[in-house]
C-alpha cells in the first residue's frame, strides 16, 4: 500500500508541476474539434469563420507564418490561410472600402492562429511583451485579431511603415514619433481607419489589431484546413 501511495503522490506532483507555465496555472477552455466549434456557430452565427479572400476579393494576402519571413525564421503553418470570425470580416470589408476611395488597400499578414502555434511561438521566443502568452491565449486564437498593412491599390506595393512585420523594437510601437513624416501619416491612416470600424491597435505592434466585440469568442486550437472544411460544410447546408 505504501508503494501505491508513493506512486500516486509522484503522479499528482508531476501533474501539478506540469500544469503551470512560468509559474502561472493554465486552466483555459479551448475548442479543439470542428464538431464543438460547429455547435457554438449554430447557437450564435457571429461565431462563424470566413475565408478573408472569399469575403473581400480585393484584399491582398501575404501570410508570413506560412513562410520563413517572420521573427522565428521558420514556417509555422503548412500553407497560407487567412480565416476570421464573421463580424470581424464585415468590419474589415468596411475598412477596405473606405481605403479604396483613397487608392489604398489592405494586405493581411496573419489572422486566425491555432492555440498550439501560439504555444510554439512562446517556446521559441519566450518574450512576455510581444508574444502571445500560453497561459492566457491570444486573440488570434479566437479569430478576432489581424496583422496587416497598407498597399497602393494600383501597384500592389506596400506603403512605407515604421518597421517590417514582426520587428520587435520600439519603432514598432504605434505612438513612436522619431520617423519620417510620410511614414507617420501612413501608420496613422491605418490606425485611424481601423479604429473607425471597431478595431483597436496593439500597444506595441502597429500592424496588430484586435476587433472590439461584446461576443464571448472562445479560444480555438483547430488546424486551418479543418476550419476551411467546416466553412464549406456549413455553406452546403444552407
C-alpha positions as CSV (number, residue, x, y, z in Angstrom):
1,X,0.0,0.0,0.0
2,X,2.9,2.4,0.8
3,X,4.4,1.9,-2.6
4,X,1.0,2.6,-4.3
5,X,0.6,5.8,-2.2
6,X,4.1,6.9,-3.2
7,X,3.3,6.3,-6.9
8,X,0.1,8.3,-6.6
9,X,1.9,11.2,-4.8
10,X,4.6,11.2,-7.6
11,X,1.9,11.3,-10.3
12,X,0.0,14.1,-8.6
13,X,3.2,16.1,-8.1
14,X,4.1,15.6,-11.8
15,X,0.6,16.8,-13.0
16,X,0.7,19.8,-10.7
17,X,4.2,20.9,-11.8
18,X,3.3,20.4,-15.5
19,X,0.0,22.3,-15.3
20,X,1.9,25.6,-14.9
21,X,3.7,27.8,-17.4
22,X,6.3,30.1,-15.9
23,X,4.5,29.7,-12.5
24,X,1.1,30.5,-13.9
25,X,-1.6,27.8,-13.8
26,X,-3.0,27.0,-17.2
27,X,-6.8,26.5,-17.0
28,X,-8.2,27.6,-20.3
29,X,-11.3,26.5,-22.1
30,X,-10.2,25.7,-25.7
31,X,-12.3,24.4,-28.6
32,X,-10.3,21.6,-30.2
33,X,-12.7,19.9,-32.6
34,X,-14.8,21.2,-35.5
35,X,-17.8,19.4,-34.0
36,X,-17.6,21.6,-30.9
37,X,-16.9,24.7,-33.0
38,X,-19.9,23.9,-35.2
39,X,-22.1,23.7,-32.0
40,X,-21.1,27.2,-31.0
41,X,-21.7,28.5,-34.5
42,X,-25.2,27.0,-34.6
43,X,-26.0,28.8,-31.3
44,X,-24.5,32.1,-32.5
45,X,-23.9,32.8,-36.2
46,X,-21.5,35.6,-35.2
47,X,-19.1,32.9,-34.3
48,X,-18.9,31.7,-37.9
49,X,-15.5,31.7,-39.6
50,X,-15.0,33.0,-43.2
51,X,-12.0,33.0,-45.5
52,X,-11.0,36.6,-45.8
53,X,-10.1,36.4,-49.5
54,X,-13.6,34.9,-50.3
55,X,-15.3,37.6,-48.3
56,X,-13.2,40.5,-49.6
57,X,-11.8,39.5,-53.0
58,X,-9.8,42.8,-53.5
59,X,-7.7,42.2,-50.4
60,X,-4.1,41.1,-50.6
61,X,-2.7,38.2,-48.7
62,X,0.9,37.6,-47.6
63,X,0.6,35.0,-44.8
64,X,4.0,35.3,-43.1
65,X,3.8,32.3,-40.9
66,X,3.4,30.1,-44.0
67,X,6.9,31.2,-44.9
68,X,10.2,31.8,-43.0
69,X,9.8,35.5,-43.4
70,X,9.0,36.2,-39.8
71,X,10.7,36.7,-36.4
72,X,11.0,32.9,-35.9
73,X,12.7,32.3,-39.3
74,X,10.6,29.2,-39.9
75,X,7.2,28.0,-41.3
76,X,4.6,27.6,-38.6
77,X,1.7,27.0,-41.0
78,X,1.7,24.2,-43.5
79,X,0.2,26.5,-46.2
80,X,-1.2,30.1,-46.4
81,X,-4.6,30.6,-44.8
82,X,-6.5,33.7,-43.6
83,X,-9.6,32.9,-41.6
84,X,-11.5,35.3,-39.3
85,X,-14.9,35.5,-37.5
86,X,-17.8,36.8,-39.5
87,X,-18.3,40.2,-37.6
88,X,-14.6,40.9,-38.0
89,X,-14.8,40.2,-41.7
90,X,-17.7,42.5,-42.1
91,X,-15.8,45.3,-40.3
92,X,-12.7,44.6,-42.3
93,X,-14.7,44.9,-45.5
94,X,-15.8,48.4,-44.5
95,X,-12.1,49.3,-43.9
96,X,-11.2,48.1,-47.3
97,X,-14.0,50.1,-49.0
98,X,-13.1,53.2,-47.0
99,X,-9.4,52.9,-48.1
100,X,-10.3,52.1,-51.7
101,X,-11.7,55.7,-52.1
102,X,-8.1,56.9,-51.4
103,X,-6.5,54.4,-53.8
104,X,-5.2,52.3,-50.9
105,X,-5.9,48.7,-49.9
106,X,-5.1,46.2,-47.2
107,X,-2.6,43.4,-47.1
108,X,-3.1,40.6,-44.5
109,X,-0.1,39.1,-42.8
110,X,-2.0,36.9,-40.3
111,X,-5.5,36.3,-39.0
112,X,-6.8,33.2,-37.0
113,X,-3.9,31.3,-35.4
114,X,-4.3,27.9,-33.7
115,X,-3.6,28.0,-30.0
116,X,-0.9,25.3,-30.4
117,X,1.0,27.7,-32.7
118,X,0.9,30.4,-30.1
119,X,2.4,28.0,-27.6
120,X,5.1,27.0,-30.1
121,X,5.9,30.7,-30.7
122,X,6.4,31.3,-27.0
123,X,8.6,28.2,-26.7
124,X,10.9,29.5,-29.4
125,X,10.8,33.1,-28.1
126,X,9.6,33.3,-24.5
127,X,9.0,37.1,-24.5
128,X,6.1,38.5,-22.4
129,X,5.9,41.8,-24.2
130,X,5.5,40.9,-27.9
131,X,4.4,37.2,-27.7
132,X,1.0,35.7,-27.1
133,X,1.0,34.1,-23.7
134,X,0.1,30.4,-23.5
135,X,-1.5,30.8,-20.0
136,X,-3.9,33.4,-21.4
137,X,-4.1,32.6,-25.1
138,X,-4.1,35.1,-27.9
139,X,-7.0,37.0,-29.6
140,X,-5.5,35.5,-32.8
141,X,-6.6,32.1,-31.3
142,X,-10.1,33.5,-31.0
143,X,-10.2,34.6,-34.7
144,X,-10.7,38.3,-33.8
145,X,-7.1,39.7,-34.4
146,X,-5.4,40.7,-37.6
147,X,-1.8,41.5,-38.6
148,X,-1.9,43.8,-41.7
149,X,-0.5,46.8,-43.5
150,X,-1.5,49.2,-46.3
151,X,-0.7,48.9,-50.0
152,X,-1.1,51.1,-53.1
153,X,-4.1,49.7,-54.8
154,X,-2.8,50.1,-58.3
155,X,0.8,48.9,-57.8
156,X,0.0,46.5,-55.0
157,X,3.2,47.6,-53.3
158,X,3.3,48.2,-49.5
159,X,3.3,51.8,-48.3
160,X,6.3,52.8,-46.1
161,X,5.7,51.9,-42.5
162,X,7.8,52.3,-39.3
163,X,9.2,48.8,-39.4
164,X,8.8,45.5,-41.2
165,X,6.3,43.0,-39.9
166,X,7.4,41.2,-36.7
167,X,10.1,43.8,-35.8
168,X,10.2,43.6,-32.0
169,X,11.6,47.1,-31.5
170,X,10.4,50.4,-30.1
171,X,9.8,51.8,-33.6
172,X,7.0,49.2,-33.9
173,X,5.1,50.9,-31.1
174,X,2.1,52.8,-32.6
175,X,3.0,56.1,-30.8
176,X,6.7,56.1,-31.8
177,X,7.5,59.6,-33.2
178,X,11.1,59.5,-34.5
179,X,10.1,58.7,-38.0
180,X,9.7,60.4,-41.4
181,X,6.5,62.3,-41.8
182,X,5.1,60.2,-44.6
183,X,5.7,57.0,-42.5
184,X,3.8,58.5,-39.6
185,X,1.0,59.5,-41.9
186,X,0.7,56.0,-43.4
187,X,0.7,54.4,-39.9
188,X,-1.8,56.8,-38.5
189,X,-4.1,56.4,-41.6
190,X,-4.1,52.7,-40.9
191,X,-4.8,53.1,-37.2
192,X,-7.5,55.8,-37.8
193,X,-9.3,53.8,-40.4
194,X,-9.2,50.5,-38.5
195,X,-10.4,52.2,-35.3
196,X,-13.3,53.8,-37.3
197,X,-14.7,50.4,-37.8
198,X,-14.2,48.8,-34.4
199,X,-10.6,47.8,-34.3
200,X,-8.0,48.6,-31.6
201,X,-4.3,48.7,-32.4
202,X,-1.9,46.7,-30.2
203,X,0.2,48.9,-27.8
204,X,3.5,47.6,-29.1
205,X,2.8,46.5,-32.7
206,X,1.5,49.0,-35.3
207,X,0.4,46.1,-37.6
208,X,-1.7,44.2,-35.0
209,X,-5.4,45.0,-34.5
210,X,-8.0,43.4,-32.2
211,X,-11.7,43.6,-33.0
212,X,-13.7,45.1,-30.2
213,X,-16.9,43.0,-29.6
214,X,-19.3,42.1,-26.8
215,X,-19.4,38.5,-28.0
216,X,-17.5,36.0,-26.0
217,X,-15.3,34.3,-28.6
218,X,-13.7,31.1,-27.4
219,X,-10.0,30.1,-27.9
220,X,-9.6,27.7,-30.8
221,X,-7.0,25.1,-31.4
222,X,-8.0,23.6,-34.8
223,X,-5.9,23.5,-37.9
224,X,-6.8,26.0,-40.6
225,X,-7.6,23.2,-43.1
226,X,-10.2,21.7,-40.8
227,X,-12.0,25.1,-40.3
228,X,-11.9,25.6,-44.0
229,X,-13.7,22.3,-44.4
230,X,-16.3,23.3,-41.8
231,X,-16.9,26.6,-43.6
232,X,-17.6,24.6,-46.8
233,X,-19.8,22.1,-44.9
234,X,-22.0,24.8,-43.4
235,X,-22.3,26.5,-46.8
236,X,-23.6,23.3,-48.3
237,X,-26.2,23.0,-45.5
238,X,-27.8,26.4,-46.3
